[in-house]
Amino acid sequence: LTPAMRRLEAQLERGQLLPDTESYALKPPDEFRERLADLIQRHPDKPAEELSDEVHDGIRYVYIFEAEHYADATLQVHSRLKGQGFELEVRRNSWRNPEYKGINTRWRDPAHDIVFEVQFHTPQSWDARQRADASYQKITDAATMPAERGRLRALHAEVSAAIPIPPRC
């Protein structure tokens, strides 16, 4: 998948994959195992192999575009992914979400039956996502107390409010 993403990146008029994509593309093994263990606990009747496909960001790529080119560049990547035979399963436009800014998509490579995620960000939304990563883990942790979860969500909303929404998003 990574060579296909790099070829697509080379065809872009503007924007790029996240620098050092090769080291970021695979979810860290500990995080993958933790997510898979949670799914196994919640769905003990399903085989682990099937549940591993539900870790949608196990393989992930991030394209970053300046705000003024974001909408067109995102559509260009979508079109090129489809042109390479990848199948779009889910697209979530979260630019109006108070806690997270960006577009997340889930694709399937039918030739290898692999699911992967592609995120679309501006430099500002990517920076905010990176700064919020540790607190996001706490928000999604069932052991986090509701008051703490609320405080963390408020912090996410505060950081996200400062991110300009690209035109036509």
KEKE-3310 file (N, C-alpha, C; in steps of 0.2 Angstrom, whole numbers, plus 5000, padded with zeros to 4 digits):
npx = (5004:5010:5019:5010:5003:5013:5016:5004:5005:5016:5010:5002:4996:4997:5002:5005:5010:5011:5026:5039:5031:5032:5036:5025:5014:5009:5000:5006:5012:5008:4997:4989:4987:4980:4968:4963:4962:4952:4941:4940:4936:4923:4916:4916:4912:4916:4929:4946:4954:4944:4940:4951:4951:4943:4950:4951:4961:4973:4982:4987:4986:4991:4987:4992:4986:4987:4975:4968:4969:4964:4951:4950:4961:4959:4948:4955:4964:4954:4948:4959:4963:4951:4953:4964:4958:4955:4942:4930:4925:4920:4917:4921:4917:4924:4925:4916:4915:4916:4927:4937:4946:4946:4946:4942:4944:4939:4946:4946:4957:4954:4961:4970:4962:4963:4960:4961:4966:4963:4968:4964:4971:4974:4989:4987:4976:4982:4992:4985:4978:4989:4994:4983:4982:4986:4977:4966:4966:4964:4951:4944:4946:4938:4940:4942:4936:4920:4920:4933:4934:4925:4932:4943:4938:4933:4945:4949:4940:4942:4955:4952:4943:4951:4956:4956:4942:4944:4940:4925:4922)
npy = (4994:5006:5010:5012:5023:5032:5034:5040:5052:5058:5061:5072:5089:5098:5098:5084:5067:5063:5068:5055:5044:5030:5026:5029:5023:5010:5005:5006:4991:4988:4997:4992:4978:4981:4987:4977:4967:4973:4972:4959:4955:4962:4955:4940:4930:4931:4927:4931:4934:4940:4951:4958:4965:4975:4985:4998:5008:5001:5001:5016:5031:5048:5063:5079:5096:5113:5125:5132:5124:5112:5106:5103:5096:5085:5079:5075:5065:5056:5052:5047:5036:5028:5026:5018:5006:5004:5003:5014:5014:5021:5038:5051:5067:5079:5092:5101:5096:5098:5094:5088:5090:5087:5075:5059:5043:5027:5013:4999:4987:4978:4968:4962:4961:4970:4982:5000:5016:5033:5049:5066:5081:5098:5108:5114:5107:5094:5096:5099:5087:5078:5084:5081:5068:5059:5063:5059:5045:5043:5048:5039:5028:5016:5016:5030:5043:5051:5065:5068:5064:5074:5086:5084:5083:5096:5103:5098:5103:5117:5118:5114:5124:5134:5131:5135:5132:5124:5132:5127:5115)
npz = (5000:5004:4993:4983:4989:4989:4975:4971:4978:4972:4960:4964:4963:4973:4990:5001:5007:5025:5032:5034:5032:5031:5043:5051:5045:5050:5063:5080:5087:5101:5103:5093:5098:5110:5106:5098:5108:5116:5107:5106:5118:5119:5109:5110:5102:5089:5078:5080:5069:5061:5068:5068:5057:5060:5066:5061:5058:5058:5047:5041:5032:5030:5022:5019:5016:5011:5017:5007:4996:5000:4998:4984:4982:4991:4985:4973:4978:4982:4970:4963:4971:4969:4956:4956:4959:4973:4985:4992:5008:5020:5023:5033:5036:5047:5049:5055:5068:5085:5092:5084:5069:5052:5038:5038:5030:5025:5017:5006:4999:4987:4980:4989:5000:5011:5024:5025:5032:5027:5031:5029:5031:5036:5039:5052:5057:5058:5067:5079:5080:5083:5095:5103:5104:5116:5126:5119:5120:5133:5134:5127:5135:5145:5159:5162:5172:5171:5173:5171:5158:5152:5154:5147:5134:5133:5132:5120:5111:5113:5108:5095:5090:5086:5074:5057:5046:5030:5014:5006:5013)
capx = (5000:5014:5022:5004:5002:5019:5015:4999:5008:5020:5005:4998:4999:4999:5001:5010:5009:5014:5033:5041:5025:5034:5036:5019:5008:5007:4998:5011:5009:5005:4990:4985:4985:4975:4962:4960:4959:4945:4936:4939:4932:4916:4913:4920:4909:4919:4936:4951:4956:4939:4940:4957:4949:4939:4954:4952:4967:4979:4986:4984:4990:4989:4989:4991:4986:4985:4968:4966:4969:4962:4945:4951:4966:4956:4944:4959:4966:4949:4948:4965:4962:4946:4956:4969:4955:4953:4935:4929:4920:4917:4920:4918:4920:4923:4926:4911:4915:4919:4933:4942:4945:4949:4942:4944:4941:4942:4946:4948:4961:4951:4966:4973:4957:4965:4957:4966:4963:4967:4966:4965:4972:4978:4995:4985:4972:4986:4996:4980:4977:4995:4994:4977:4982:4987:4971:4960:4967:4961:4944:4941:4947:4932:4942:4942:4930:4916:4922:4939:4932:4922:4937:4947:4934:4933:4951:4950:4935:4946:4961:4949:4940:4956:4958:4951:4939:4945:4934:4921:4922)
capy = (5000:5012:5012:5015:5030:5037:5035:5045:5058:5060:5064:5078:5096:5101:5093:5078:5063:5065:5066:5049:5040:5023:5024:5030:5019:5004:5007:5003:4985:4988:5000:4987:4973:4984:4988:4970:4964:4976:4970:4951:4955:4964:4951:4934:4925:4932:4925:4936:4937:4944:4957:4962:4970:4981:4990:5002:5012:4997:5004:5022:5036:5055:5068:5086:5101:5119:5126:5135:5119:5106:5103:5100:5090:5079:5075:5072:5059:5051:5050:5043:5030:5024:5024:5012:5000:5004:5004:5018:5011:5026:5045:5056:5074:5081:5099:5104:5093:5103:5091:5085:5093:5083:5070:5052:5039:5020:5010:4992:4985:4971:4963:4959:4961:4974:4988:5005:5022:5038:5055:5072:5087:5104:5108:5116:5101:5088:5098:5098:5080:5076:5086:5078:5060:5056:5064:5055:5039:5044:5049:5032:5022:5015:5018:5037:5045:5055:5072:5069:5064:5080:5091:5083:5085:5103:5105:5096:5108:5123:5118:5114:5130:5139:5129:5137:5127:5126:5133:5121:5109)
capz = (5000:5004:4987:4980:4991:4987:4968:4971:4981:4966:4955:4966:4961:4979:4996:5002:5013:5031:5031:5037:5032:5032:5050:5054:5042:5054:5070:5084:5089:5107:5102:5089:5102:5115:5102:5096:5114:5118:5102:5107:5125:5117:5104:5111:5098:5083:5077:5081:5062:5058:5072:5067:5051:5063:5069:5054:5057:5059:5042:5040:5029:5031:5017:5022:5011:5014:5017:5001:4991:5003:4995:4978:4983:4994:4980:4968:4980:4982:4963:4961:4975:4966:4949:4957:4961:4980:4986:4998:5013:5024:5023:5039:5036:5054:5050:5059:5074:5090:5095:5079:5062:5046:5035:5039:5026:5026:5010:5005:4994:4985:4978:4995:5006:5016:5025:5028:5033:5024:5034:5026:5036:5035:5044:5058:5060:5060:5073:5084:5081:5086:5102:5107:5104:5122:5129:5116:5122:5140:5133:5125:5140:5150:5166:5164:5175:5167:5174:5168:5151:5150:5155:5141:5128:5133:5130:5113:5108:5113:5103:5088:5089:5083:5067:5052:5041:5023:5010:5003:5017)
cpx = (5004:5017:5016:5003:5007:5018:5009:5001:5012:5016:5001:5001:5001:4998:5006:5007:5013:5022:5034:5035:5026:5034:5030:5013:5005:5005:5003:5008:5006:4998:4986:4982:4980:4969:4959:4958:4953:4940:4934:4934:4924:4913:4917:4917:4913:4927:4941:4953:4950:4939:4946:4956:4945:4943:4956:4958:4974:4984:4983:4989:4987:4991:4987:4991:4984:4978:4965:4965:4966:4956:4946:4956:4964:4952:4949:4962:4961:4948:4953:4965:4957:4949:4961:4965:4953:4946:4934:4923:4916:4921:4917:4922:4918:4925:4922:4911:4919:4926:4938:4940:4949:4943:4945:4940:4944:4941:4948:4952:4958:4956:4969:4968:4960:4962:4962:4963:4967:4964:4968:4965:4975:4984:4992:4980:4977:4990:4991:4979:4983:4995:4988:4977:4982:4980:4965:4961:4963:4953:4940:4942:4941:4934:4942:4936:4926:4918:4928:4938:4929:4927:4942:4944:4933:4939:4952:4946:4939:4951:4958:4946:4945:4958:4953:4949:4941:4939:4931:4921:4916)
cpy = (5006:5014:5015:5022:5035:5038:5040:5051:5061:5064:5070:5084:5099:5096:5087:5073:5065:5063:5060:5044:5033:5021:5025:5026:5013:5007:5003:4997:4985:4991:4995:4981:4975:4984:4981:4966:4966:4973:4962:4951:4957:4959:4944:4929:4925:4930:4931:4939:4941:4951:4961:4967:4976:4986:4994:5006:5008:4999:5010:5027:5043:5060:5075:5091:5107:5121:5128:5130:5112:5103:5099:5095:5084:5075:5072:5065:5054:5048:5045:5036:5025:5022:5018:5006:4999:5006:5008:5015:5016:5032:5049:5062:5077:5088:5103:5101:5097:5100:5089:5088:5089:5079:5064:5047:5032:5017:5003:4991:4978:4966:4959:4958:4964:4980:4993:5011:5028:5045:5061:5078:5093:5104:5109:5110:5095:5090:5097:5091:5076:5078:5083:5071:5057:5057:5060:5048:5038:5044:5043:5026:5022:5017:5025:5039:5050:5062:5073:5069:5071:5085:5090:5084:5092:5106:5104:5102:5115:5124:5118:5120:5135:5137:5131:5132:5129:5127:5127:5115:5107)
cpz = (5000:4997:4983:4982:4989:4979:4967:4973:4975:4961:4957:4964:4967:4985:4996:5007:5019:5030:5036:5037:5033:5039:5054:5051:5046:5061:5075:5087:5096:5107:5098:5094:5107:5112:5100:5103:5117:5113:5104:5114:5123:5113:5104:5106:5091:5083:5077:5074:5059:5062:5071:5061:5054:5066:5062:5053:5058:5053:5040:5036:5030:5025:5020:5016:5014:5013:5011:4995:4994:5000:4989:4978:4986:4989:4974:4971:4980:4975:4961:4965:4971:4959:4950:4959:4969:4980:4993:5002:5017:5023:5029:5038:5043:5055:5054:5066:5079:5092:5090:5072:5057:5043:5036:5034:5027:5019:5011:4999:4992:4983:4983:5001:5012:5017:5028:5028:5030:5027:5029:5031:5033:5040:5051:5061:5062:5066:5079:5085:5085:5094:5106:5107:5111:5126:5126:5118:5129:5139:5131:5130:5145:5157:5167:5167:5171:5167:5171:5160:5148:5150:5148:5134:5127:5130:5122:5109:5108:5108:5096:5086:5085:5076:5062:5047:5034:5019:5007:5006:5020)
residu = (LEU:THR:PRO:ALA:MET:ARG:ARG:LEU:GLU:ALA:GLN:LEU:GLU:ARG:GLY:GLN:LEU:LEU:PRO:ASP:THR:GLU:SER:TYR:ALA:LEU:LYS:PRO:PRO:ASP:GLU:PHE:ARG:GLU:ARG:LEU:ALA:ASP:LEU:ILE:GLN:ARG:HIS:PRO:ASP:LYS:PRO:ALA:GLU:GLU:LEU:SER:ASP:GLU:VAL:HIS:ASP:GLY:ILE:ARG:TYR:VAL:TYR:ILE:PHE:GLU:ALA:GLU:HIS:TYR:ALA:ASP:ALA:THR:LEU:GLN:VAL:HIS:SER:ARG:LEU:LYS:GLY:GLN:GLY:PHE:GLU:LEU:GLU:VAL:ARG:ARG:ASN:SER:TRP:ARG:ASN:PRO:GLU:TYR:LYS:GLY:ILE:ASN:THR:ARG:TRP:ARG:ASP:PRO:ALA:HIS:ASP:ILE:VAL:PHE:GLU:VAL:GLN:PHE:HIS:THR:PRO:GLN:SER:TRP:ASP:ALA:ARG:GLN:ARG:ALA:ASP:ALA:SER:TYR:GLN:LYS:ILE:THR:ASP:ALA:ALA:THR:MET:PRO:ALA:GLU:ARG:GLY:ARG:LEU:ARG:ALA:LEU:HIS:ALA:GLU:VAL:SER:ALA:ALA:ILE:PRO:ILE:PRO:PRO:ARG:CYS)
# end
